[in-house]
Amino acid sequence: MNFVKIFTLLVISISVHAEDYKIDNLYSSNTINGSILIESMDGKVKYQHNVNDKEAFIPASTFKIPNTLIILEEGLIKGSSEVIQWDGKERDYALWNKDQTLRSAFQVSCVWCYQRYARQIGDKKYHKYLQKFDYGNLLTGADIARFWLDGDLRVSVKGQINFLRKVYSEELPVEKRHIKTLKNIMLSEETENYKVWSKTGWSGKDGWYVGYLVTNNQTWFFANHIEIKSKSDLKLRKKLTMETFKILNIIR
């Protein structure tokens, strides 16, 4: 390797470590325990804070990403606009107390909608899909309608990004039209400078914001897991992620 290549790699390494330090300060200044990983499309550039690949967490509503594909692949719903009839039970979150579509159920994290389909899918099929998707620790638990909320399923920050890569590249063992439907309802933010496909999640102390961001013809995958101490921390799932992108000068 010649001197120029060595020098270039050294500069890149110093720059990456400097940015990681800024991200560390962002989390400490907000008194948040958590970990974030951001990776370029080719995987050659990575920014991270407090990432331990051996740590895995309840996926909570981020599991709606693979779950949506499973529901579509099983033919339980035909598309993003098909009506999911409300069962009439009042729940704490007002936006859940009405008919939904797959799109709205995903966007407002309607738990009862996905639980209805989970009971139809069943444990055996879920295990099949978890293995085919290579998602998390491949475990469900005693209650098939809650295993992603407080059951045995766990996924790491790196595991989230690995799965998102398969969604983005449409390299999952389901019909591509279902992946396109998922992507359509995952689009959460669109500005003149960037687009974001994402999902939040929250169960107990586990808070998530995962997805991918496209700007200047570059794609960046991200997974942010934070420890939720109070409901006021929930806004930090997305806020810390987007501020990290700004620190890295990926967006402005």
Phi and psi restraints in degrees (value plus and minus 20) as a CYANA .aco file:
   2 ASN   PHI     -99.6   -59.6
   2 ASN   PSI     151.3   191.3
   3 PHE   PHI     -80.1   -40.1
   3 PHE   PSI     -61.4   -21.4
   4 VAL   PHI     -80.7   -40.7
   4 VAL   PSI     -65.0   -25.0
   5 LYS   PHI     -84.5   -44.5
   5 LYS   PSI     -61.8   -21.8
   6 ILE   PHI     -82.3   -42.3
   6 ILE   PSI     -64.6   -24.6
   7 PHE   PHI     -82.5   -42.5
   7 PHE   PSI     -63.4   -23.4
   8 THR   PHI     -81.7   -41.7
   8 THR   PSI     -65.7   -25.7
   9 LEU   PHI     -83.3   -43.3
   9 LEU   PSI     -57.0   -17.0
  10 LEU   PHI     -85.4   -45.4
  10 LEU   PSI     -63.6   -23.6
  11 VAL   PHI     -82.1   -42.1
  11 VAL   PSI     -63.9   -23.9
  12 ILE   PHI     -81.6   -41.6
  12 ILE   PSI     -64.1   -24.1
  13 SER   PHI     -81.6   -41.6
  13 SER   PSI     -65.6   -25.6
  14 ILE   PHI     -82.9   -42.9
  14 ILE   PSI     -61.6   -21.6
  15 SER   PHI     -82.9   -42.9
  15 SER   PSI     -65.1   -25.1
  16 VAL   PHI     -82.3   -42.3
  16 VAL   PSI     -64.7   -24.7
  17 HIS   PHI     -85.5   -45.5
  17 HIS   PSI     -55.0   -15.0
  18 ALA   PHI     -84.9   -44.9
  18 ALA   PSI     -61.8   -21.8
  19 GLU   PHI     -87.9   -47.9
  19 GLU   PSI     -59.0   -19.0
  20 ASP   PHI     -78.3   -38.3
  20 ASP   PSI     -58.1   -18.1
  21 TYR   PHI     -84.1   -44.1
  21 TYR   PSI     -60.6   -20.6
  22 LYS   PHI     -84.1   -44.1
  22 LYS   PSI     -57.6   -17.6
  23 ILE   PHI     -86.1   -46.1
  23 ILE   PSI     -61.3   -21.3
  24 ASP   PHI     -75.6   -35.6
  24 ASP   PSI     -64.1   -24.1
  25 ASN   PHI     -84.8   -44.8
  25 ASN   PSI     -55.8   -15.8
  26 LEU   PHI     -80.6   -40.6
  26 LEU   PSI     -65.1   -25.1
  27 TYR   PHI     -90.5   -50.5
  27 TYR   PSI     -62.3   -22.3
  28 SER   PHI     -86.3   -46.3
  28 SER   PSI     -57.1   -17.1
  29 SER   PHI     -88.1   -48.1
  29 SER   PSI     -43.9    -3.9
  30 ASN   PHI    -116.2   -76.2
  30 ASN   PSI     -13.5    26.5
  31 THR   PHI      28.3    68.3
  31 THR   PSI      28.3    68.3
  32 ILE   PHI    -137.9   -97.9
  32 ILE   PSI     110.7   150.7
  33 ASN   PHI    -109.3   -69.3
  33 ASN   PSI     106.2   146.2
  34 GLY   PHI    -197.4  -157.4
  34 GLY   PSI    -196.4  -156.4
  35 SER   PHI    -166.7  -126.7
  35 SER   PSI     121.9   161.9
  36 ILE   PHI    -155.6  -115.6
  36 ILE   PSI     122.6   162.6
  37 LEU   PHI    -152.9  -112.9
  37 LEU   PSI     109.3   149.3
  38 ILE   PHI    -145.9  -105.9
  38 ILE   PSI     108.6   148.6
  39 GLU   PHI    -149.8  -109.8
  39 GLU   PSI     121.9   161.9
  40 SER   PHI     -91.4   -51.4
  40 SER   PSI     146.0   186.0
  41 MET   PHI     -77.2   -37.2
  41 MET   PSI     -62.8   -22.8
  42 ASP   PHI    -103.3   -63.3
  42 ASP   PSI     -22.8    17.2
  43 GLY   PHI      56.4    96.4
  43 GLY   PSI     -17.4    22.6
  44 LYS   PHI    -101.6   -61.6
  44 LYS   PSI     -43.7    -3.7
  45 VAL   PHI    -133.7   -93.7
  45 VAL   PSI     104.2   144.2
  46 LYS   PHI    -153.4  -113.4
  46 LYS   PSI     114.9   154.9
  47 TYR   PHI    -140.8  -100.8
  47 TYR   PSI     118.7   158.7
  48 GLN   PHI    -172.5  -132.5
  48 GLN   PSI     138.4   178.4
  49 HIS   PHI    -158.0  -118.0
  49 HIS   PSI      99.9   139.9
  50 ASN   PHI      38.7    78.7
  50 ASN   PSI      15.6    55.6
  51 VAL   PHI    -108.7   -68.7
  51 VAL   PSI     107.7   147.7
  52 ASN   PHI    -147.1  -107.1
  52 ASN   PSI      90.7   130.7
  53 ASP   PHI     -82.7   -42.7
  53 ASP   PSI     -36.9     3.1
  54 LYS   PHI    -105.4   -65.4
  54 LYS   PSI     -30.8     9.2
  55 GLU   PHI    -109.1   -69.1
  55 GLU   PSI     112.5   152.5
  56 ALA   PHI    -155.7  -115.7
  56 ALA   PSI     131.4   171.4
  57 PHE   PHI    -155.8  -115.8
  57 PHE   PSI     142.0   182.0
  58 ILE   PHI     -77.2   -37.2
  58 ILE   PSI     107.7   147.7
  59 PRO   PHI     -94.0   -54.0
  59 PRO   PSI     -40.8    -0.8
  60 ALA   PHI      31.6    71.6
  60 ALA   PSI    -159.0  -119.0
  61 SER   PHI     -93.8   -53.8
  61 SER   PSI     -26.2    13.8
  62 THR   PHI     -85.9   -45.9
  62 THR   PSI     -38.9     1.1
  63 PHE   PHI     -88.0   -48.0
  63 PHE   PSI     -33.0     7.0
  64 LYS   PHI     -82.8   -42.8
  64 LYS   PSI     -39.4     0.6
  65 ILE   PHI     -86.6   -46.6
  65 ILE   PSI     -80.2   -40.2
  66 PRO   PHI     -87.6   -47.6
  66 PRO   PSI     -52.9   -12.9
  67 ASN   PHI     -83.0   -43.0
  67 ASN   PSI     -57.0   -17.0
  68 THR   PHI     -81.6   -41.6
  68 THR   PSI     -62.9   -22.9
  69 LEU   PHI     -82.7   -42.7
  69 LEU   PSI     -60.3   -20.3
  70 ILE   PHI     -85.0   -45.0
  70 ILE   PSI     -64.7   -24.7
  71 ILE   PHI     -81.1   -41.1
  71 ILE   PSI     -63.1   -23.1
  72 LEU   PHI     -88.3   -48.3
  72 LEU   PSI     -64.1   -24.1
  73 GLU   PHI     -83.9   -43.9
  73 GLU   PSI     -53.3   -13.3
  74 GLU   PHI     -99.2   -59.2
  74 GLU   PSI     -25.4    14.6
  75 GLY   PHI      53.3    93.3
  75 GLY   PSI       1.2    41.2
  76 LEU   PHI     -97.8   -57.8
  76 LEU   PSI     -39.3     0.7
  77 ILE   PHI    -166.9  -126.9
  77 ILE   PSI     125.5   165.5
  78 LYS   PHI    -109.7   -69.7
  78 LYS   PSI     -44.3    -4.3
  79 GLY   PHI    -193.4  -153.4
  79 GLY   PSI    -197.8  -157.8
  80 SER   PHI     -92.8   -52.8
  80 SER   PSI     -36.0     4.0
  81 SER   PHI    -126.7   -86.7
  81 SER   PSI     -22.1    17.9
  82 GLU   PHI     -84.8   -44.8
  82 GLU   PSI     117.3   157.3
  83 VAL   PHI     -96.6   -56.6
  83 VAL   PSI     113.5   153.5
  84 ILE   PHI    -125.9   -85.9
  84 ILE   PSI      89.4   129.4
  85 GLN   PHI     -91.8   -51.8
  85 GLN   PSI     112.0   152.0
  86 TRP   PHI     -86.4   -46.4
  86 TRP   PSI     120.3   160.3
  87 ASP   PHI    -103.3   -63.3
  87 ASP   PSI     -19.8    20.2
  88 GLY   PHI      64.3   104.3
  88 GLY   PSI     -22.1    17.9
  89 LYS   PHI    -104.3   -64.3
  89 LYS   PSI     106.1   146.1
  90 GLU   PHI     -93.8   -53.8
  90 GLU   PSI     111.1   151.1
  91 ARG   PHI    -141.9  -101.9
  91 ARG   PSI     145.5   185.5
  92 ASP   PHI     -81.7   -41.7
  92 ASP   PSI     -51.1   -11.1
  93 TYR   PHI    -114.4   -74.4
  93 TYR   PSI      90.7   130.7
  94 ALA   PHI     -77.9   -37.9
  94 ALA   PSI     -54.7   -14.7
  95 LEU   PHI     -86.1   -46.1
  95 LEU   PSI     -35.5     4.5
  96 TRP   PHI    -105.5   -65.5
  96 TRP   PSI     -35.0     5.0
  97 ASN   PHI    -109.3   -69.3
  97 ASN   PSI      36.4    76.4
  98 LYS   PHI    -189.8  -149.8
  98 LYS   PSI     150.9   190.9
  99 ASP   PHI     -78.6   -38.6
  99 ASP   PSI     128.7   168.7
 100 GLN   PHI    -146.6  -106.6
 100 GLN   PSI     149.8   189.8
 101 THR   PHI    -139.9   -99.9
 101 THR   PSI     152.1   192.1
 102 LEU   PHI     -80.7   -40.7
 102 LEU   PSI     -58.3   -18.3
 103 ARG   PHI     -81.9   -41.9
 103 ARG   PSI     -71.2   -31.2
 104 SER   PHI     -88.6   -48.6
 104 SER   PSI     -56.8   -16.8
 105 ALA   PHI     -81.8   -41.8
 105 ALA   PSI     -58.5   -18.5
 106 PHE   PHI     -88.4   -48.4
 106 PHE   PSI     -65.6   -25.6
 107 GLN   PHI     -92.2   -52.2
 107 GLN   PSI     -51.9   -11.9
 108 VAL   PHI    -122.3   -82.3
 108 VAL   PSI     -11.1    28.9
 109 SER   PHI      33.4    73.4
 109 SER   PSI      31.9    71.9
 110 CYS   PHI     -91.6   -51.6
 110 CYS   PSI      82.9   122.9
 111 VAL   PHI     -84.8   -44.8
 111 VAL   PSI     -64.8   -24.8
 112 TRP   PHI     -83.3   -43.3
 112 TRP   PSI     -51.3   -11.3
 113 CYS   PHI     -82.0   -42.0
 113 CYS   PSI     -70.3   -30.3
 114 TYR   PHI     -91.7   -51.7
 114 TYR   PSI     -50.3   -10.3
 115 GLN   PHI     -86.5   -46.5
 115 GLN   PSI     -56.4   -16.4
 116 ARG   PHI     -79.2   -39.2
 116 ARG   PSI     -64.5   -24.5
 117 TYR   PHI     -95.4   -55.4
 117 TYR   PSI     -51.7   -11.7
 118 ALA   PHI     -80.1   -40.1
 118 ALA   PSI     -59.5   -19.5
 119 ARG   PHI     -86.9   -46.9
 119 ARG   PSI     -50.1   -10.1
 120 GLN   PHI     -96.8   -56.8
 120 GLN   PSI     -53.7   -13.7
 121 ILE   PHI     -91.3   -51.3
 121 ILE   PSI     -68.6   -28.6
 122 GLY   PHI      63.9   103.9
 122 GLY   PSI     142.9   182.9
 123 ASP   PHI     -84.5   -44.5
 123 ASP   PSI     -63.2   -23.2
 124 LYS   PHI     -80.4   -40.4
 124 LYS   PSI     -66.6   -26.6
 125 LYS   PHI     -88.7   -48.7
 125 LYS   PSI     -57.4   -17.4
 126 TYR   PHI     -80.5   -40.5
 126 TYR   PSI     -62.9   -22.9
 127 HIS   PHI     -81.7   -41.7
 127 HIS   PSI     -58.0   -18.0
 128 LYS   PHI     -82.0   -42.0
 128 LYS   PSI     -65.9   -25.9
 129 TYR   PHI     -89.4   -49.4
 129 TYR   PSI     -60.7   -20.7
 130 LEU   PHI     -78.8   -38.8
 130 LEU   PSI     -59.3   -19.3
 131 GLN   PHI     -89.9   -49.9
 131 GLN   PSI     -63.3   -23.3
 132 LYS   PHI     -85.4   -45.4
 132 LYS   PSI     -55.7   -15.7
 133 PHE   PHI    -103.2   -63.2
 133 PHE   PSI     -35.0     5.0
 134 ASP   PHI      33.5    73.5
 134 ASP   PSI      32.1    72.1
 135 TYR   PHI    -122.3   -82.3
 135 TYR   PSI     100.4   140.4
 136 GLY   PHI      38.3    78.3
 136 GLY   PSI    -165.7  -125.7
 137 ASN   PHI    -109.3   -69.3
 137 ASN   PSI     -14.5    25.5
 138 LEU   PHI      49.7    89.7
 138 LEU   PSI      -5.6    34.4
 139 LEU   PHI    -124.7   -84.7
 139 LEU   PSI     131.6   171.6
 140 THR   PHI    -132.3   -92.3
 140 THR   PSI    -118.2   -78.2
 141 GLY   PHI     131.0   171.0
 141 GLY   PSI    -187.1  -147.1
 142 ALA   PHI     -90.4   -50.4
 142 ALA   PSI     -52.5   -12.5
 143 ASP   PHI    -134.7   -94.7
 143 ASP   PSI      89.3   129.3
 144 ILE   PHI     -85.6   -45.6
 144 ILE   PSI     -39.2     0.8
 145 ALA   PHI    -112.3   -72.3
 145 ALA   PSI     -17.2    22.8
 146 ARG   PHI    -159.1  -119.1
 146 ARG   PSI     -15.0    25.0
 147 PHE   PHI     -83.4   -43.4
 147 PHE   PSI     -43.7    -3.7
 148 TRP   PHI    -108.2   -68.2
 148 TRP   PSI     -28.8    11.2
 149 LEU   PHI    -120.9   -80.9
 149 LEU   PSI     -64.2   -24.2
 150 ASP   PHI    -172.1  -132.1
 150 ASP   PSI       3.2    43.2
 151 GLY   PHI    -113.5   -73.5
 151 GLY   PSI    -163.5  -123.5
 152 ASP   PHI    -116.9   -76.9
 152 ASP   PSI     -28.9    11.1
 153 LEU   PHI     -88.9   -48.9
 153 LEU   PSI     113.5   153.5
 154 ARG   PHI    -157.4  -117.4
 154 ARG   PSI     127.8   167.8
 155 VAL   PHI    -164.3  -124.3
 155 VAL   PSI     124.0   164.0
 156 SER   PHI    -108.9   -68.9
 156 SER   PSI     148.0   188.0
 157 VAL   PHI     -80.2   -40.2
 157 VAL   PSI     -66.6   -26.6
 158 LYS   PHI     -82.8   -42.8
 158 LYS   PSI     -58.3   -18.3
 159 GLY   PHI     -81.9   -41.9
 159 GLY   PSI     -56.9   -16.9
 160 GLN   PHI     -80.4   -40.4
 160 GLN   PSI     -66.3   -26.3
 161 ILE   PHI     -87.6   -47.6
 161 ILE   PSI     -58.6   -18.6
 162 ASN   PHI     -77.9   -37.9
 162 ASN   PSI     -61.3   -21.3
 163 PHE   PHI     -91.5   -51.5
 163 PHE   PSI     -59.8   -19.8
 164 LEU   PHI     -81.5   -41.5
 164 LEU   PSI     -53.7   -13.7
 165 ARG   PHI     -81.0   -41.0
 165 ARG   PSI     -59.9   -19.9
 166 LYS   PHI     -88.9   -48.9
 166 LYS   PSI     -55.6   -15.6
 167 VAL   PHI     -84.8   -44.8
 167 VAL   PSI     -69.4   -29.4
 168 TYR   PHI     -79.4   -39.4
 168 TYR   PSI     -65.9   -25.9
 169 SER   PHI    -104.0   -64.0
 169 SER   PSI     -23.3    16.7
 170 GLU   PHI      37.5    77.5
 170 GLU   PSI      23.4    63.4
 171 GLU   PHI    -130.9   -90.9
 171 GLU   PSI      31.3    71.3
 172 LEU   PHI    -138.8   -98.8
 172 LEU   PSI     130.1   170.1
 173 PRO   PHI     -98.0   -58.0
 173 PRO   PSI      34.9    74.9
 174 VAL   PHI    -157.6  -117.6
 174 VAL   PSI     147.4   187.4
 175 GLU   PHI     -83.0   -43.0
 175 GLU   PSI     116.8   156.8
 176 LYS   PHI     -81.2   -41.2
 176 LYS   PSI     -49.7    -9.7
 177 ARG   PHI     -84.5   -44.5
 177 ARG   PSI     -49.0    -9.0
 178 HIS   PHI     -92.6   -52.6
 178 HIS   PSI     -56.3   -16.3
 179 ILE   PHI     -86.5   -46.5
 179 ILE   PSI     -58.3   -18.3
 180 LYS   PHI     -86.0   -46.0
 180 LYS   PSI     -57.5   -17.5
 181 THR   PHI     -83.9   -43.9
 181 THR   PSI     -64.3   -24.3
 182 LEU   PHI     -78.7   -38.7
 182 LEU   PSI     -68.8   -28.8
 183 LYS   PHI     -78.8   -38.8
 183 LYS   PSI     -58.4   -18.4
 184 ASN   PHI     -81.9   -41.9
 184 ASN   PSI     -60.8   -20.8
 185 ILE   PHI    -106.4   -66.4
 185 ILE   PSI     -33.2     6.8
 186 MET   PHI    -101.0   -61.0
 186 MET   PSI     -38.7     1.3
 187 LEU   PHI     -82.9   -42.9
 187 LEU   PSI      93.2   133.2
 188 SER   PHI    -133.4   -93.4
 188 SER   PSI     -39.4     0.6
 189 GLU   PHI    -172.3  -132.3
 189 GLU   PSI     116.9   156.9
 190 GLU   PHI    -162.9  -122.9
 190 GLU   PSI      97.4   137.4
 191 THR   PHI    -142.4  -102.4
 191 THR   PSI    -197.6  -157.6
 192 GLU   PHI     -86.6   -46.6
 192 GLU   PSI     -43.5    -3.5
 193 ASN   PHI    -128.4   -88.4
 193 ASN   PSI     -40.6    -0.6
 194 TYR   PHI    -179.8  -139.8
 194 TYR   PSI     143.0   183.0
 195 LYS   PHI    -148.5  -108.5
 195 LYS   PSI     127.9   167.9
 196 VAL   PHI    -149.2  -109.2
 196 VAL   PSI     110.5   150.5
 197 TRP   PHI    -130.8   -90.8
 197 TRP   PSI     102.1   142.1
 198 SER   PHI    -175.9  -135.9
 198 SER   PSI     151.2   191.2
 199 LYS   PHI    -172.2  -132.2
 199 LYS   PSI     115.9   155.9
 200 THR   PHI    -111.4   -71.4
 200 THR   PSI     146.2   186.2
 201 GLY   PHI    -175.7  -135.7
 201 GLY   PSI     129.4   169.4
 202 TRP   PHI    -177.8  -137.8
 202 TRP   PSI     106.4   146.4
 203 SER   PHI    -171.1  -131.1
 203 SER   PSI      92.9   132.9
 204 GLY   PHI      42.8    82.8
 204 GLY   PSI    -141.6  -101.6
 205 LYS   PHI    -107.8   -67.8
 205 LYS   PSI     -26.8    13.2
 206 ASP   PHI    -112.7   -72.7
 206 ASP   PSI      96.9   136.9
 207 GLY   PHI    -140.4  -100.4
 207 GLY   PSI     116.6   156.6
 208 TRP   PHI    -150.9  -110.9
 208 TRP   PSI     130.7   170.7
 209 TYR   PHI    -164.1  -124.1
 209 TYR   PSI      95.7   135.7
 210 VAL   PHI    -153.4  -113.4
 210 VAL   PSI     135.5   175.5
 211 GLY   PHI     138.3   178.3
 211 GLY   PSI    -173.6  -133.6
 212 TYR   PHI    -165.1  -125.1
 212 TYR   PSI     131.4   171.4
 213 LEU   PHI    -144.1  -104.1
 213 LEU   PSI     116.0   156.0
 214 VAL   PHI    -139.3   -99.3
 214 VAL   PSI     105.9   145.9
 215 THR   PHI    -171.4  -131.4
 215 THR   PSI     120.7   160.7
 216 ASN   PHI      30.5    70.5
 216 ASN   PSI      20.9    60.9
 217 ASN   PHI      41.9    81.9
 217 ASN   PSI       1.7    41.7
 218 GLN   PHI    -137.9   -97.9
 218 GLN   PSI     121.6   161.6
 219 THR   PHI    -132.3   -92.3
 219 THR   PSI     112.1   152.1
 220 TRP   PHI    -145.1  -105.1
 220 TRP   PSI     106.4   146.4
 221 PHE   PHI    -112.7   -72.7
 221 PHE   PSI     124.3   164.3
 222 PHE   PHI    -162.8  -122.8
 222 PHE   PSI     129.0   169.0
 223 ALA   PHI    -166.0  -126.0
 223 ALA   PSI     101.0   141.0
 224 ASN   PHI    -141.1  -101.1
 224 ASN   PSI      99.5   139.5
 225 HIS   PHI    -136.7   -96.7
 225 HIS   PSI     106.5   146.5
 226 ILE   PHI    -148.7  -108.7
 226 ILE   PSI     134.7   174.7
 227 GLU   PHI    -104.2   -64.2
 227 GLU   PSI     100.0   140.0
 228 ILE   PHI    -108.8   -68.8
 228 ILE   PSI      94.9   134.9
 229 LYS   PHI    -117.4   -77.4
 229 LYS   PSI     -48.5    -8.5
 230 SER   PHI    -173.0  -133.0
 230 SER   PSI     144.1   184.1
 231 LYS   PHI     -80.5   -40.5
 231 LYS   PSI     -44.2    -4.2
 232 SER   PHI     -85.9   -45.9
 232 SER   PSI     -38.7     1.3
 233 ASP   PHI     -96.0   -56.0
 233 ASP   PSI     -38.0     2.0
 234 LEU   PHI     -79.5   -39.5
 234 LEU   PSI     -56.4   -16.4
 235 LYS   PHI     -85.8   -45.8
 235 LYS   PSI     -39.3     0.7
 236 LEU   PHI     -97.0   -57.0
 236 LEU   PSI     -35.4     4.6
 237 ARG   PHI     -77.5   -37.5
 237 ARG   PSI     -73.0   -33.0
 238 LYS   PHI    -100.5   -60.5
 238 LYS   PSI     -61.1   -21.1
 239 LYS   PHI     -77.4   -37.4
 239 LYS   PSI     -67.9   -27.9
 240 LEU   PHI     -85.3   -45.3
 240 LEU   PSI     -55.7   -15.7
 241 THR   PHI     -84.1   -44.1
 241 THR   PSI     -69.0   -29.0
 242 MET   PHI     -89.9   -49.9
 242 MET   PSI     -53.5   -13.5
 243 GLU   PHI     -88.3   -48.3
 243 GLU   PSI     -53.1   -13.1
 244 THR   PHI     -84.4   -44.4
 244 THR   PSI     -62.7   -22.7
 245 PHE   PHI     -80.1   -40.1
 245 PHE   PSI     -54.2   -14.2
 246 LYS   PHI     -92.8   -52.8
 246 LYS   PSI     -60.6   -20.6
 247 ILE   PHI     -77.8   -37.8
 247 ILE   PSI     -58.1   -18.1
 248 LEU   PHI    -101.5   -61.5
 248 LEU   PSI     -20.8    19.2
 249 ASN   PHI      40.9    80.9
 249 ASN   PSI       7.2    47.2
 250 ILE   PHI    -101.1   -61.1
 250 ILE   PSI     -56.8   -16.8
 251 ILE   PHI    -150.2  -110.2
 251 ILE   PSI     146.9   186.9
